[in-house]
Amino acid sequence: MSDRRPPLYGLLLSGGASQRMRQDKAALPYRGEPQLLRAWRLLERVTERSFLSVRDDQRDDPLRAGLPQIVDSYDPIGPAAGILSAQDRFPGAAWLVLACDLPLLDEHTLQQLVDARDVLADATTFVSRHDGLPEPLCAIWEPSSHALLKQRYDDGSYCPRKALIQSRIVQLAAPGEALDNVNTPEEREEMQHRLESPA
């Protein structure tokens, strides 16, 4: 085995259908900026290269067209399609996979994840403060995670969290509210109030 650490690339997931939100979550503005662009900046600061995960029909979307993309090469089965597509494109890289609906995420939290990275594990992840399970969409997936994720896909099991549960992972304590996501119009309104309220 080589002593060289796999390079750390970033993958911002933006290919979701946003069915509960009823509009593109990536385009929702918080503090005057689309969430996708804010998340992209954070990801670029802590990785060697970054890519946007998109469905084929999103490639020319004005918000996404100007960023380096990895187009899903798997059926639209959720985040696993984006992760697997990225792993296939650059099999020697580790991936810091990030959901695009985390308005409270900050660079300190991402740097904490990067600093704790264990290249001998399959993944390094935070524990969800809501259910105590590993959080797959703010996590570093090492190249070794690909085999199980692909096997589960072939078996019709598409949940990346369950793949993490079956893997060798390093888990960090939940980073407060930083990974609270926004899925519905009601949650978005609540998040807007949180962001606009004075500290």
N, C-alpha and C positions, 0 to 999 in steps of 0.2 A: 504494500500500500504506500502511496506517495505521502510524503510529509506535507505537501502543499495543501493548504486549505482551499476547498472549492470556493470560487468567487461568489460573492453575494449580490444577486440581482434583485430588483424590486418588481413586483407584479401587482398593479392596481386593478382590482376586479371592477369592471363597469358594465358587464354584459347581462346583468339581471333584468328581468322583465318589469320589476317595480309594480307588481299587480296590486298589492295592498295600498301603495301610495297613490296609484292611478296617474302618476306622471314620473318622468325620469328622475330618480333620486340623485343621480350624479350631477344633474343640472340645477338642483335646488340651491339658491343662494343662502349663505349664512354670513352675516357681517359684510354683505355686499359682494361676495365672491362665490361662484359656483363651487360646491363642495368637491367636485372632481379635481379642480385646479389646485385647491388648497391641499388636498391629500397628495396630489402629485408632487408638489413642492417638498412636502415632508419626506416622502419616499426617496426623492432624488438626493436629499441631504445625507442619507445614511446607507446608500447602496452604491455599488460601482456602476451599474447601468440600471435603468428602469424601463418598464414597458407597461402599456395599457392593454388589459385583456378585454376583447370586444367580440361580439357576434359578427358574422359576415355582413349583416344588414346595417351595422353601426359604423362601418369603416369610414364612410364619408360624412358622418354627422359632424356639423361644424365644431362642436365642443371637443370632439375626439380626433378629428382628422389631422391636426397638427402635431400629435404626439406619437412616438414610436409605438407600434401596435403588435400584439400577437393575437391573431384571429383564431377563435375556437375551431379546432379540428375534430371535436367530438360532438355528439348530439347535445342539445341544450338541456343538460341535466343539472344545472346549477354550478356552484363554484368549482366543483371537481373538474368540469370541462375546461375551465380556464387554467387551473393548476396543471393538469395533465398536458394540455397543449403547450404550456411554457416548458415543462420538463422535457417534452419531446423535442422542442426547438433547441434547447441548450441543456443537454443531459448532464453535463459536467458541473452545472451551476447549482448553488443553493438559492432558494427563492424566499424573499420576505414578501409574503402574500398579505395584501391589505384590502379590506372592504372599503368601498367609497362612501359609506353612510355613517361615518364616525366623526361628527362635528366637534367633539371634545378632545379628540386625539391631539397630542402635541409631540414635538421633536424629542423631548426628554423621555417620554414613554417608549418611543421607537428606539432611541439610543440605549435605553435600559435592556431592551430585548436583544439588540445587536451585541452589547457587551457581555451578555449572559450566554451567548450562542455556544453550543457544544457540538462540534463537527462530528463527534463519534455517536451522537444520538441521531434518530431519524428526524426529530423536529425539536425546536425550542419554542415554547408557547406560554401565554398567560393563562391563569385560571379565571374562568368567568365568575364575576362577583354575584351573578344571579343564580347559578346552579352548581358551581363548583367543578364544572367539567372543563376540559381544555378548549381554548378559544382558537379555532382553526383559521380565522380570517384576520388575525393580526399575529402571525406566526412565521417562523423561519422553517421551511421545509428543505431538508438536506437531500442530496441526490438519492440516498438510500431509501427515502420514503416512496419513491416512484413505484417500486415493485408491488407493494401492498395496495397502493391507491389504484394502480392499473388492474390488479387482480380483482379488487372489489368492483371496479367498473365493469369488468368482463362478466362478473357474477350478478350484475344488476343492482349493486349496492353503491349509492352515489353520495353518501354523507361523509364529508371530510372529517368531521368531528369523530365519528365512529372509527375512522381509519387511525386517527391519532390515539384513541383509547387503546387500540390494538398494537401500537408501535412503542418503540423505546423513545421516550420524550423527556425533556427537561421542562419542568413547570415552574413558572414564576408566580408570585402572589399577584392577585388582581390589582391593577393600577388605579384604584379608586373608580371614578366615573369615566375615565378616558375612553373606554371601549363601549360606552352606551351608544346604541345605534338607533336609527330613526326609520321606521317602516310604514307608518300610517300618517295621514294628515293630522290626526290628533297629536301624535308623538312629535311631529314637526312643529306644530304650534307651541307645544310645551318646551321644546328645545329652543325655539326662538326667544321665548320669554327668559329662559335660563341664561342665554348668551347676552341678552340685552339688559338684564338686571345688573345693577352695580354690585360689585363684590362686597 
